[in-house]
Amino acid sequence: MKAIILDGSQANDMTGERVREALMMELQTRGWEVEHFVLRDSKIGNCAGDFFCWIRNPGICQVNDDNRRIGAAMIGSNLMVYLTPVTFGGYSSTLKRMVDHQIQNISPFFARVGGETHHKKRYEKYPDFLAVGWMDKPDAHAEVVFRHLVKRTAINFYAVKAVCGVVLASQTDDEIAASAGNWLSDLRSGQSLQTVKLPESGKIPCSASEIRRALLLVGSPKTRESTSNSLGGYLFEQLDAQSIQTETVYLHTTVRSPDKMKALLENVDAADLITLAFPLYVDSLPALVIEALERIAVHRQSRGQTRRPLFTAISNCGFPEADHNATALAICETFAKQAQFEWGDSLAMGGGGMVGGMPLAEGSGRTIRIRKSLQLASEALVHGQAIPKAAQDLMSKPVVPCWAYRLLGGLGWKKMAKPYSAGKLLKRQPYLIEAK
C-alpha cells in the first residue's frame, strides 16, 4: 500500500515536524510505502484559473512543474495525507497551492452529489484521505471550520474513507504518536467524516468608526477581467458615489513585489473598510490570496493594533448553488478575528461564470438582483454597518435552475475545448496510464 504526504508546513515548524515524524513512523510500522512531498521546497506555481487542465490538455496542468508529478502520485496512491498548520480555519497557502492543482484529477462535467452540484470523477478510484492540522493554542471556532473544510475536500476528491485530526503544540510526543495510530486505525475500520456545522457568523451590529477610506482587494488571477472585480468594483462604485475614498489592489500582481506589498500593508492600515472579492478554489480561497492574508495578519499582529477596521468578503463560485462559498467565507471571518478586524459579513454568489468579468452596469436583466444586492450592501457599509441579510439573500439566488446550469455547463466545456481540438479528450485519464 502506498501513501503520499503533502507537507504544507513552514521551515522550523517544530509542531509540524513532530506530527510528520509520528505519522511517518506509524505508517512505516504498518507496512505502508510512504512518499513525502515537502511542498515549501517544491516548484509549484499558483493555479491560473484558466481551466486549461480541463479544456486544452485534459487531466494535466498546462504548467509543467512539480504539480504534475504530485498529481500523478495521488492517482497512484492508496492514501493521501495533508499536513498543515490550521490557517484561519483552513489550509496553509503552501499546502493550498497544490490543493488548487488537484482539479486536474477531476472532470469539468457536473454531477449531483448529496443534493448539490459537484464535478464528476475523472478516475474510477481515488485515495483515502487523512488531513492533520495543528494549532499553537485551542481555538474552537478555527477547529470547526477546519474540520468542515476537510469534509468538503473529501467530497470534492471522492475519498471513500476520510479522517481529520487536530493537534495542539502543547501535546507530548507520546500523545501525538497515539493520535497518529488512532487516525490510521479509524481509516482501516472504514470510518468516514461526518458533516460538521459551520459556526454562526459573529458579525458586528455597527462599526465604531466612520467609513472614510475603503480598500478593495481583488483575489482573482484574471484581475480586471474577473467576476471578482465586477462584483467588488460595482460595490465600490456605490461607495465612491457616497464620497468615500476608494482604492483597488489586485493581489496577483502585488504579492510578489516587495514595494507593492509594502504599499498594500500601508493601505490596509489606513483603511476604515476592507473588502476582499475572490473566486472559490476547492471550497476555499486561492492559495495566493491565503498567502496575502497570512502576511496581512502577521503585519497587524506584530503592530499590536487597537484600531479595528471593518472587513467584508465577496465570494463567487462556478457551481449554481451559492452555499458552496460558505466554508471559504467562514475562513475569511476567522482571518478577520485573528488579524484584529471587525467582521462586517459577506456575500456569496453561485454561477459566477455567467458574469464573466463584465461591468455590472452594462449587464443584462440577469444582473439586476446582483446590482440590487450590492446597492443594499453599500448602503449599510457606508454607515459602518454589517452587510444585511436582504443583500445576502438576493446575491445567493441561482441565476438559472441548478439542473439547467449543469446541462448547459456540460455543453459549455465541450465548446471551450473545441478550439484546442480536445473535445474528444475531455474524459482522458493520463495519470492512470502512468500509474500502470
C-alpha positions as CSV (number, residue, x, y, z in Angstrom):
1,M,0.0,0.0,0.0
2,K,1.3,3.5,-0.9
3,A,0.7,6.7,1.0
4,I,1.7,10.2,-0.2
5,I,2.1,13.0,2.3
6,L,1.6,16.6,1.1
7,D,3.5,18.6,3.8
8,G,2.3,22.2,4.0
9,S,4.4,23.2,6.9
10,Q,6.9,26.0,7.0
11,A,10.6,25.5,7.8
12,N,11.4,25.2,11.5
13,D,7.8,24.5,12.5
14,M,8.5,22.2,15.4
15,T,4.9,21.0,15.9
16,G,4.7,20.2,12.2
17,E,8.0,18.2,12.4
18,R,6.7,16.2,15.4
19,V,3.4,15.4,13.6
20,R,5.2,14.3,10.5
21,E,7.7,12.1,12.3
22,A,5.0,10.4,14.4
23,L,2.8,9.8,11.3
24,M,5.6,8.5,9.1
25,M,6.7,6.2,11.9
26,E,3.2,4.8,12.3
27,L,2.7,4.4,8.6
28,Q,6.0,2.6,8.1
29,T,5.4,0.3,11.1
30,R,2.1,-0.7,9.5
31,G,3.9,-1.6,6.2
32,W,3.0,1.5,4.2
33,E,5.3,2.7,1.4
34,V,5.5,6.5,2.0
35,E,6.3,9.3,-0.4
36,H,6.8,12.6,1.3
37,F,6.4,15.9,-0.6
38,V,7.8,18.9,1.2
39,L,5.7,21.5,-0.6
40,R,7.7,24.5,0.5
41,D,10.7,23.0,-1.4
42,S,8.7,22.1,-4.4
43,K,8.3,24.2,-7.5
44,I,4.6,24.7,-7.8
45,G,3.0,27.8,-9.3
46,N,-0.3,29.3,-8.4
47,C,-3.3,28.0,-10.3
48,A,-4.1,30.4,-13.1
49,G,-7.8,29.7,-13.1
50,D,-7.7,29.2,-16.9
51,F,-9.2,25.7,-16.8
52,F,-6.6,24.5,-19.4
53,C,-6.2,21.3,-17.4
54,W,-9.8,20.6,-18.4
55,I,-10.2,22.1,-21.9
56,R,-6.7,22.3,-23.5
57,N,-4.7,19.5,-22.1
58,P,-7.3,17.4,-20.2
59,G,-6.2,15.9,-17.0
60,I,-2.8,17.7,-16.9
61,C,-2.0,21.2,-15.7
62,Q,-0.7,23.5,-18.5
63,V,2.3,24.5,-16.4
64,N,5.0,21.8,-16.3
65,D,6.2,22.0,-12.7
66,D,6.1,19.7,-9.7
67,N,2.2,19.8,-9.6
68,R,2.2,17.2,-12.4
69,R,4.4,14.8,-10.6
70,I,2.4,15.1,-7.4
71,G,-0.9,14.9,-9.2
72,A,0.2,11.6,-10.8
73,A,1.4,10.3,-7.4
74,M,-2.1,11.0,-6.0
75,I,-3.8,8.7,-8.5
76,G,-1.2,6.0,-7.9
77,S,-1.7,6.1,-4.1
78,N,-4.0,4.4,-1.7
79,L,-3.8,7.2,0.9
80,M,-3.4,10.9,0.5
81,V,-2.3,12.9,3.6
82,Y,-2.4,16.6,4.1
83,L,-0.2,18.2,6.9
84,T,-0.8,21.8,7.6
85,P,-0.9,24.4,10.3
86,V,-4.5,25.4,10.8
87,T,-4.5,28.8,9.0
88,F,-7.6,30.9,9.7
89,G,-9.5,27.6,9.9
90,G,-8.2,26.4,6.6
91,Y,-5.0,25.1,4.9
92,S,-1.7,27.0,4.7
93,S,-1.0,28.8,1.5
94,T,1.9,26.3,0.9
95,L,-0.5,23.3,1.0
96,K,-3.3,25.1,-0.8
97,R,-1.1,25.8,-3.8
98,M,-1.0,22.1,-4.5
99,V,-4.7,21.5,-3.5
100,D,-5.7,24.1,-6.2
101,H,-3.9,22.0,-8.8
102,Q,-5.9,18.9,-7.8
103,I,-8.7,19.9,-10.1
104,Q,-6.8,18.3,-12.9
105,N,-7.7,15.0,-11.4
106,I,-11.4,15.5,-11.6
107,S,-13.7,16.1,-14.6
108,P,-15.1,19.5,-15.7
109,F,-18.5,17.9,-16.2
110,F,-21.1,18.3,-13.4
111,A,-22.9,15.7,-11.3
112,R,-25.4,15.9,-8.4
113,V,-23.7,14.6,-5.2
114,G,-25.5,14.8,-1.9
115,G,-28.1,17.2,-3.3
116,E,-25.6,19.7,-4.7
117,T,-23.6,20.2,-7.8
118,H,-20.0,18.9,-8.0
119,H,-17.6,17.9,-10.7
120,K,-17.7,14.3,-11.9
121,K,-14.9,11.8,-11.3
122,R,-12.1,11.7,-13.9
123,Y,-10.8,8.4,-12.4
124,E,-12.7,5.4,-11.2
125,K,-10.7,5.2,-7.9
126,Y,-9.3,7.9,-5.6
127,P,-7.2,7.5,-2.5
128,D,-8.5,7.6,1.1
129,F,-7.8,10.9,2.8
130,L,-6.3,12.0,6.1
131,A,-5.9,15.6,7.0
132,V,-4.0,16.7,10.1
133,G,-3.8,20.3,11.3
134,W,-2.0,21.8,14.3
135,M,-2.6,24.9,16.3
136,D,-0.5,26.8,18.9
137,K,-3.4,27.0,21.2
138,P,-7.0,25.9,21.4
139,D,-9.4,27.8,19.0
140,A,-12.8,26.1,18.9
141,H,-14.0,28.3,16.0
142,A,-11.0,27.7,13.8
143,E,-11.1,23.9,14.5
144,V,-14.7,23.6,13.5
145,V,-14.1,25.5,10.2
146,F,-11.0,23.3,9.6
147,R,-13.0,20.1,10.1
148,H,-15.7,21.3,7.8
149,L,-13.2,22.1,5.1
150,V,-11.6,18.7,5.4
151,K,-15.1,17.1,4.9
152,R,-15.7,19.3,1.8
153,T,-12.3,18.3,0.4
154,A,-13.1,14.6,0.9
155,I,-16.3,15.1,-1.1
156,N,-14.6,17.0,-3.9
157,F,-12.0,14.4,-4.4
158,Y,-14.2,11.3,-3.9
159,A,-12.4,9.9,-0.9
160,V,-14.5,6.9,0.3
161,K,-12.7,6.9,3.7
162,A,-11.6,10.2,5.3
163,V,-10.3,11.2,8.7
164,C,-9.4,14.6,10.2
165,G,-7.0,15.1,13.1
166,V,-6.2,18.3,15.1
167,V,-3.1,18.6,17.2
168,L,-2.1,21.2,19.8
169,A,1.5,22.4,20.2
170,S,1.3,21.6,23.9
171,Q,0.8,17.9,23.3
172,T,3.6,15.5,24.1
173,D,5.3,13.3,21.5
174,D,3.6,10.3,23.0
175,E,0.2,11.9,22.7
176,I,0.8,12.8,19.1
177,A,2.1,9.3,18.3
178,A,-1.1,7.8,19.9
179,S,-3.2,10.1,17.8
180,A,-1.4,9.1,14.7
181,G,-2.2,5.4,15.5
182,N,-5.8,6.3,16.1
183,W,-6.2,8.1,12.8
184,L,-4.9,5.2,10.8
185,S,-7.0,2.7,12.7
186,D,-10.1,4.8,12.0
187,L,-9.2,4.7,8.3
188,R,-8.7,1.0,8.4
189,S,-12.0,0.4,10.1
190,G,-13.8,2.3,7.3
191,Q,-14.7,5.4,9.3
192,S,-15.6,8.5,7.3
193,L,-16.1,12.1,8.3
194,Q,-19.4,13.4,9.5
195,T,-20.5,16.8,8.3
196,V,-19.6,19.5,10.9
197,K,-21.9,22.5,11.0
198,L,-20.1,25.8,10.5
199,P,-20.1,28.3,13.4
200,E,-22.7,31.1,13.3
201,S,-21.4,34.3,11.9
202,G,-20.3,36.8,14.6
203,K,-20.9,39.9,12.5
204,I,-21.0,43.2,14.3
205,P,-24.2,45.3,14.5
206,C,-22.3,48.5,13.8
207,S,-18.7,49.6,13.4
208,A,-17.3,52.1,16.0
209,S,-15.5,54.2,13.3
210,E,-16.8,56.3,10.4
211,I,-16.1,54.9,7.0
212,R,-13.9,57.4,5.1
213,R,-11.5,55.2,3.2
214,A,-12.3,51.8,1.6
215,L,-9.9,49.3,0.1
216,L,-10.9,46.6,-2.4
217,L,-8.7,43.5,-2.6
218,V,-9.3,41.5,-5.8
219,G,-8.2,37.9,-5.4
220,S,-8.7,36.5,-8.9
221,P,-5.7,35.8,-11.2
222,K,-7.8,37.3,-14.0
223,T,-7.6,40.7,-12.2
224,R,-9.6,43.3,-14.1
225,E,-11.3,40.8,-16.3
226,S,-12.6,38.8,-13.4
227,T,-16.1,38.3,-11.9
228,S,-14.5,39.2,-8.6
229,N,-13.5,42.6,-10.0
230,S,-17.0,43.1,-11.5
231,L,-18.7,42.4,-8.1
232,G,-16.2,44.3,-5.9
233,G,-15.9,47.1,-8.5
234,Y,-19.7,47.7,-8.6
235,L,-19.9,47.8,-4.8
236,F,-17.1,50.3,-4.7
237,E,-18.7,52.5,-7.3
238,Q,-21.6,52.9,-4.9
239,L,-19.3,53.8,-2.1
240,D,-17.4,56.2,-4.2
241,A,-20.7,57.9,-5.0
242,Q,-21.1,58.5,-1.3
243,S,-17.8,60.4,-1.2
244,I,-15.8,57.6,0.3
245,Q,-12.2,57.5,-0.9
246,T,-11.7,54.1,-2.6
247,E,-8.7,52.2,-3.9
248,T,-8.4,48.8,-5.6
249,V,-5.5,46.4,-5.3
250,Y,-5.1,43.2,-7.4
251,L,-3.4,40.7,-5.2
252,H,-2.0,38.5,-8.0
253,T,0.1,41.5,-9.3
254,T,1.1,42.6,-5.8
255,V,2.2,39.8,-3.5
256,R,5.4,39.0,-5.4
257,S,6.5,42.7,-5.4
258,P,8.1,43.9,-2.1
259,D,7.3,47.5,-3.0
260,K,3.7,46.8,-3.9
261,M,3.3,44.6,-0.8
262,K,4.6,47.4,1.4
263,A,2.1,49.8,-0.1
264,L,-0.7,47.3,0.4
265,L,0.1,46.9,4.1
266,E,0.1,50.7,4.4
267,N,-3.3,50.9,2.6
268,V,-4.7,48.3,5.0
269,D,-3.5,50.3,8.0
270,A,-5.1,53.5,6.6
271,A,-8.5,51.9,5.5
272,D,-11.7,52.0,7.5
273,L,-13.3,49.3,5.3
274,I,-11.6,46.4,3.5
275,T,-13.5,44.2,1.1
276,L,-11.9,41.0,-0.3
277,A,-13.5,39.7,-3.6
278,F,-12.3,36.3,-4.8
279,P,-13.3,33.2,-6.7
280,L,-13.8,30.0,-4.9
281,Y,-11.0,27.5,-5.4
282,V,-11.7,24.0,-4.0
283,D,-14.1,25.2,-1.2
284,S,-11.6,27.8,0.0
285,L,-9.7,30.9,-1.2
286,P,-7.0,30.7,-3.9
287,A,-3.5,29.9,-2.5
288,L,-2.1,33.3,-3.3
289,V,-5.0,35.1,-1.6
290,I,-4.3,33.0,1.5
291,E,-0.7,34.0,1.3
292,A,-1.7,37.6,1.2
293,L,-3.9,37.2,4.2
294,E,-1.1,35.4,6.1
295,R,1.2,38.4,5.5
296,I,-1.5,40.9,6.5
297,A,-2.2,39.0,9.7
298,V,1.5,38.9,10.7
299,H,1.8,42.6,9.9
300,R,-1.2,43.6,12.1
301,Q,-0.4,41.2,14.9
302,S,3.2,42.5,15.1
303,R,2.0,46.1,15.5
304,G,-0.5,45.4,18.3
305,Q,-3.4,47.1,16.6
306,T,-6.0,48.9,18.6
307,R,-7.9,50.3,15.6
308,R,-10.2,47.7,14.1
309,P,-11.3,48.4,10.5
310,L,-14.4,46.7,9.0
311,F,-13.5,43.6,6.9
312,T,-16.0,42.1,4.5
313,A,-15.8,39.5,1.7
314,I,-17.5,38.6,-1.6
315,S,-17.0,35.1,-3.0
316,N,-18.2,33.6,-6.3
317,C,-18.1,30.0,-7.4
318,G,-18.6,28.1,-10.6
319,F,-21.5,26.0,-9.2
320,P,-25.1,27.2,-9.3
321,E,-25.5,26.9,-5.5
322,A,-24.0,29.8,-3.6
323,D,-23.8,27.7,-0.5
324,H,-20.5,26.2,-1.8
325,N,-18.9,29.5,-0.7
326,A,-19.8,29.0,3.0
327,T,-16.5,27.4,4.1
328,A,-14.3,30.0,2.4
329,L,-16.3,32.8,3.9
330,A,-16.0,31.2,7.3
331,I,-12.2,31.2,6.8
332,C,-12.5,35.0,5.9
333,E,-14.3,35.6,9.2
334,T,-11.7,33.7,11.2
335,F,-9.0,35.7,9.5
336,A,-10.8,38.9,10.4
337,K,-10.9,37.9,14.0
338,Q,-7.2,36.8,14.2
339,A,-6.0,39.8,12.3
340,Q,-7.9,42.2,14.6
341,F,-10.5,43.4,12.2
342,E,-14.3,43.8,12.8
343,W,-16.2,41.2,10.7
344,G,-18.8,43.0,8.5
345,D,-20.1,39.8,7.0
346,S,-20.1,38.6,3.4
347,L,-21.9,38.0,0.1
348,A,-21.9,34.6,-1.7
349,M,-22.7,34.1,-5.4
350,G,-23.2,31.0,-7.4
351,G,-22.7,30.7,-11.2
352,G,-20.0,33.3,-11.2
353,G,-19.0,32.5,-14.8
354,M,-22.3,34.0,-16.0
355,V,-21.0,37.4,-15.1
356,G,-17.7,36.6,-16.7
357,G,-15.9,39.8,-15.7
358,M,-18.3,42.2,-17.5
359,P,-19.0,45.5,-15.8
360,L,-22.3,45.1,-14.0
361,A,-23.6,48.5,-15.1
362,E,-23.5,47.1,-18.6
363,G,-25.2,43.8,-17.6
364,S,-28.5,42.4,-18.8
365,G,-31.5,41.6,-16.8
366,R,-29.9,38.7,-15.1
367,T,-27.6,41.0,-13.1
368,I,-30.5,43.1,-11.7
369,R,-30.6,41.1,-8.4
370,I,-26.8,41.2,-8.2
371,R,-26.7,45.0,-8.5
372,K,-29.6,45.4,-6.0
373,S,-27.7,43.2,-3.6
374,L,-24.5,45.3,-3.9
375,Q,-26.5,48.5,-3.5
376,L,-28.1,47.3,-0.3
377,A,-24.7,46.2,1.0
378,S,-23.2,49.6,0.2
379,E,-26.0,51.5,2.0
380,A,-25.1,49.5,5.2
381,L,-21.3,49.7,4.8
382,V,-21.3,53.4,4.3
383,H,-22.6,53.8,7.8
384,G,-20.2,51.2,9.3
385,Q,-22.9,48.5,9.5
386,A,-22.6,44.9,8.5
387,I,-23.9,43.6,5.2
388,P,-27.7,43.0,5.7
389,K,-29.4,39.6,5.2
390,A,-31.6,41.0,2.5
391,A,-28.4,41.7,0.4
392,Q,-27.1,38.2,1.1
393,D,-30.4,36.6,0.1
394,L,-30.5,38.5,-3.2
395,M,-26.9,37.6,-4.1
396,S,-27.3,33.9,-3.3
397,K,-30.4,33.2,-5.5
398,P,-29.4,31.0,-8.5
399,V,-29.3,32.8,-11.8
400,V,-30.7,29.8,-13.6
401,P,-32.2,26.5,-12.2
402,C,-29.5,24.1,-11.0
403,W,-30.5,21.3,-13.4
404,A,-30.3,23.7,-16.3
405,Y,-26.9,25.0,-15.2
406,R,-25.5,21.5,-15.1
407,L,-26.8,20.7,-18.5
408,L,-25.6,24.0,-20.1
409,G,-22.3,23.7,-18.3
410,G,-21.5,20.3,-19.9
411,L,-22.2,21.8,-23.4
412,G,-20.0,24.8,-22.4
413,W,-17.0,22.7,-21.6
414,K,-17.2,21.0,-25.0
415,K,-17.4,24.3,-26.7
416,M,-14.4,25.7,-24.9
417,A,-12.4,22.6,-25.7
418,K,-13.1,22.7,-29.4
419,P,-10.5,25.4,-30.4
420,Y,-7.8,23.2,-28.9
421,S,-9.1,20.0,-30.7
422,A,-9.6,18.5,-27.2
423,G,-13.3,17.8,-27.4
424,K,-12.8,14.0,-27.5
425,L,-10.2,14.1,-24.8
426,L,-12.2,15.7,-22.0
427,K,-12.5,12.4,-20.2
428,R,-8.9,11.4,-20.6
429,Q,-7.1,9.7,-17.7
430,P,-3.4,10.5,-18.2
431,Y,-2.2,9.6,-14.8
432,L,-3.9,6.2,-14.8
433,I,-1.6,5.3,-17.7
434,E,1.4,6.5,-15.8
435,A,0.4,4.5,-12.7
436,K,0.2,1.3,-14.8
